[in-house]
Amino acid sequence: MKTNDIVISKVIKWLKAEDKSYQWLAEQLGVSKSLVGLMLKGERTLKSDRIEHFAKIMGITTKELVHSDTITEGQLTVNLLGELSNRHSKRELDYLLFAINDYLGLKEQVQ
């Protein structure tokens, strides 16, 4: 997945989660609503300064915004908002993925 696509996806998810509109985002960026629409449809390439501005508005680092948060384990895909910052969180996610895989395996055996 390209950086542009990752950023667009995260910004759209964030807007929905925060119940913010394209108009609100346009005001924060100091651009028109139509330009925001074009950027979030992928019809405009996002420049680095624009990506930094998105990150600042969202309250995350630029690194978090451009980094893909998809972890694929077998047939499972887990999307994270932000990143796992310590060993305990990573261990808990591994445990959760193991439990889900175990459940799916048992479910297949029952059927």
Secondary structure, DSSP 4 states (H G I P E B T S, - for coil): --HHHHHHHHHHHHHHHTT--HHHHHHHHTS-HHHHHHHHTTSSPPPHHHHHHHHHHHTS-HHHHHS--EEEETTEEEE-SS---SHHHHHHHHHHHHHHHHHHHHHHHH-
